[in-house]
Amino acid sequence: MTTDAKKPVTLRQVAEQAGVSAATASLVLNGKGDISEATRKRVLSAMRQMKYKPRTDRTRPDAVNTLRFLKIARHGHTVNRDHSHFIADYIDGMSYEATRRDYSLQVESFEGTEVDRIADTLRAGDVRGAVILGTELTKEEVQVLARVPLPMVFIDTYHPQLDVSFVDMDNDQAVFAVLRHLAGQGFRRIGMVASHTEVTNFALRRSAFLRGMAALGLAPDEALILSVDSTLEGAYQDGLRQLAEGREVAEAYFCANDMIAFGFMKALRERGLRIPDDVSIAGFDNLPMSAMSDPALSTVEVPKRRIGAMAIRLLDDMLIATRPEPATKVLISGEFVGRGSVRAARP
């Protein structure tokens, strides 16, 4: 059975026809970006030839078909240059999904800006919805932004009590994957290098560590849990000071993120301990430098592009819904990546 009905041409198909990226085609469609005149003409010609029509069901007279990503650094201890690759992966996932659904994506950065002022920019902006990087936001700051009457999704943070949409990594699953591997290698005295930096995911990982140890039948020892700053230098200085106090050293440590792991490894070496011969170390994030450190760092790979794409999907659902929808909370599993910083425990 045949039908004359054809699926509408997508912006991605137009981009392929014009020989440009989907992001470039989106910029041309919305009259944005520093695009050469030749490229712009080529994209517009492809649109005419393919009879491309923007999806008018998404467009209101008072709003453009634009979504905004807000990269917010409140203290800069985690949203900084060291994690730029991490955030770039979020943006890649968002950009791909936004273009696929015929939205353009704007990226706006805020460093040290009061949350009330950020909320004002959302109220004044001519956008359909927003994805907000919540890494360094407190619960109260999330609530301030969530009061803006605009569809929004927060990523890289999670507050189960709030009636707000979140997409985050599943900290419980990921931390348990690390602990299960360490226990499988024969380690029983497992410690954690946590952080007192005000980041919700750090608090969630500390709680996940305690629950994971209990699930494995291992008794967590508070003496083996350190709390350090989340920057490389801060983790090194804080770790060195606490080790110098005569603390017992664990057989293996789970660190709240990779930068903390790098700083703590430096502190351990300064105390004469070898990695992994004397102490095994595992991190969280799988930053590019994790594979290149000496030894290479065992860590958790976070599906960052998928988190970004999922946030756009949730926004799209909100925008096309005919009635208000309940908040949606999505947790995405990570994967343990074993490398040279973890060895099997001695008998």
ABEGO torsion letter per residue (X at the ends): XBBABBBBBBAAAAAAAAGBBAAAAAAAAAGBEBBBAAAAAAAAAAAAAAGBBBBAAABBAABBBBBBBBBBBAAGAABBAAAAAAAAAAAAAAAAAAAAAGBBBBBBBBBGBBAAAAAAAAAABBBABBBBBAAABBAAAAAAAAABBBBBBBBGBBBAABBBBBBBBBAAAAAAAAAAAAAAAGBABBBBBBBABBBAAAAAAAAAAAAAAAAAGBBBBAAABBBBBABAAAAAAAAAAAAAAGBBBBABBBBABAAAAAAAAAAAAAAGBBOAAABBBBBBGGBAAAAABOBBBBBBBBBAAAAAAAAAAAAAAAAABABBBBBBBBBBBBBBBBBAABBBBBX
